[in-house]
Amino acid sequence: MKTIKTLIIAVCALAFLTSASLAEGKKLTCCEKAAAEGKECKNKCCLSAHKNGKSCEKCNPNKEDLKAMNKGDKKVEAK
């Protein structure tokens, strides 16, 4: 009986963790939103970082802005 209870608790915990991670989703950063619209981000911190060829660590901790900018460059080159 103890094994069954432990198994049920483990399955419920796994289901809870899986549903929480799926429900979280991914929010777009300000730079990703601007790139999706075909524009450049207007935030002062992002503009100063982009002028220096760097990523704005405040808005894009995982350097999403550089990835978004590179995707935009590839579209421009294809035309």
C-alpha positions in Angstrom: 0.0 0.0 0.0 2.9 2.3 0.8 4.4 1.8 -2.7 1.1 2.6 -4.4 0.8 5.9 -2.5 4.4 6.8 -3.3 3.8 6.0 -7.0 0.6 8.1 -7.1 2.3 11.0 -5.4 5.3 10.8 -7.8 3.0 10.7 -10.9 0.9 13.7 -9.6 4.1 15.7 -8.9 5.4 15.0 -12.4 2.1 15.9 -14.0 2.0 19.2 -12.0 5.6 20.1 -13.0 5.0 19.3 -16.7 1.8 21.3 -16.9 3.4 24.3 -15.1 6.3 24.4 -17.6 4.0 24.1 -20.6 1.6 26.8 -19.4 4.4 29.3 -18.8 5.1 29.9 -22.5 7.7 32.3 -23.8 7.2 36.0 -23.6 8.8 38.1 -26.3 11.3 40.8 -25.4 11.0 44.3 -26.6 13.6 43.7 -29.3 11.9 40.5 -30.5 8.6 42.3 -30.8 10.2 45.2 -32.7 12.0 42.7 -35.0 8.8 40.8 -35.7 7.2 44.1 -36.8 10.3 44.8 -39.0 11.4 47.7 -36.8 14.2 48.5 -34.5 13.7 48.6 -30.7 13.2 52.1 -29.4 14.3 51.6 -25.8 17.3 53.8 -24.8 19.2 51.0 -23.2 18.7 48.8 -26.3 19.7 51.5 -28.7 23.0 52.3 -26.8 23.9 48.6 -26.7 23.1 48.0 -30.3 25.2 51.0 -31.4 28.1 49.2 -29.8 27.2 45.9 -31.4 26.3 44.4 -28.0 23.2 42.9 -26.5 21.1 44.8 -23.9 21.5 42.6 -20.9 18.7 44.3 -19.0 16.0 43.5 -21.5 17.5 40.5 -23.1 19.4 38.3 -20.6 19.8 35.5 -23.0 20.9 37.8 -25.9 17.5 37.4 -27.7 17.9 40.7 -29.4 21.0 39.7 -31.3 19.2 36.5 -32.5 16.3 38.7 -33.6 18.5 41.2 -35.3 20.3 38.3 -37.2 17.0 36.9 -38.4 16.1 40.4 -39.7 19.5 40.7 -41.5 19.0 37.4 -43.3 15.6 38.6 -44.6 17.1 41.8 -45.9 20.0 39.9 -47.7 17.5 37.6 -49.3 15.7 40.4 -51.1 
